[in-house]
């Protein structure tokens, strides 16, 4: 396993990280299965575990907490807040009122006294940067969090938050967690140049493109991945956007075969090749999934393979921009860009 410095924090994190979104109801995993995944990840050299309060309504955090009991200090522990937690209108967002409560709830579920990296899951347009940053700074000074970061923020919001921190003399976001894969390369245009400019660590999610790059989705085969059962529209090959993805996958499979790599090695090797990326978040549901992903821990793609990928999906291009949470709404809804 390779390790990289998380932004300018001095903290060393593994090249691959364990994402715990599939722990619990979402991935239909039990506590024993989650613990086995954590055990195998740590044995494989992973030292960063990432979860969120909203994953299976807190169940993921509870499972992670039980799995890491007794070895907390060996792990860089990350979680997130902001997404709705129930129907109460104020149990969401990035206001001080909610973040203070949400963090205490996460600490309780995880069974720890501090979070290493606390992330704002999505930009909250109803809350000012000063409000959020000041709450996070106070939580940091109280010792409840060590660092904080953003997740899936548009580039201009990353910049604005950095300036707000400077203007109000508050602590700043030190990481960004964007969606990035061979099939979704839009962040190369604006987000990654901004994170490099401000020295942010970058933890990319969905590097396997929700399973499209796992090797389990190929032309002429039924799509039976776990994700396709609750997001069928994203895998309906009757839709033009999904046919385009499938065509790209078939061409990428040829590149992987020619290089003697699995599709997973190609996909993870691609995202971690970018100099702005610190770590790729894997989201295994089974031990087989995890071992296949750990096999990419030492993958370094040569220039000719990266060039072949560029010829299939051009730099800065999203094949499914409508699935990106950081795409400006006016690009998706014509009424928002018309007078």
HUCORKA-V94397 format. One line per field, one symbol per residue. psi: psi as a letter, one per 20 degrees, with the letter a starting at -180 (. if undefined). burial: 1 if it has 24 or more other C-alpha atoms within 12 Angstrom, else 0. A space follows every 50 residues. Layout:
BEGIN
psi=???
burial=???
END
This chain:
BEGIN
psi=pqqqpnckhippqqhqqopkhjpbhgjlqrghgghhggghgghiipjppp aqhioklihgggggghhjpikgiipopqrqrhqpnaiphjlrakqggghg gggggggghikriqpgopqohqpoiipqhggghhghghhghijhqgrqrr pkpqghhggghghggghjlrqrpirqnrpprhinjhihggghhghghjkq qoopqlijlkihjiiioqpjqqokqghihjlhhijojipghhhhghgggg hhhhggghikqrhgggghhghihpiipgqpoqmqhrhggghhhhijhjpo prhhghhhghigoqpjppimhiipijpphihhohhikq.
burial=11111110001111111111111111101110111111111101111111 11111111111111111100010011111111111000001111110111 11111111111101111111111100101111111111110001111111 11111011101100100001111111111111111111011111110111 11111111111111111100001011100000011010000101111111 11101100001111111111111101111111111110111111111111 100011011001101011111011111000000000000
END
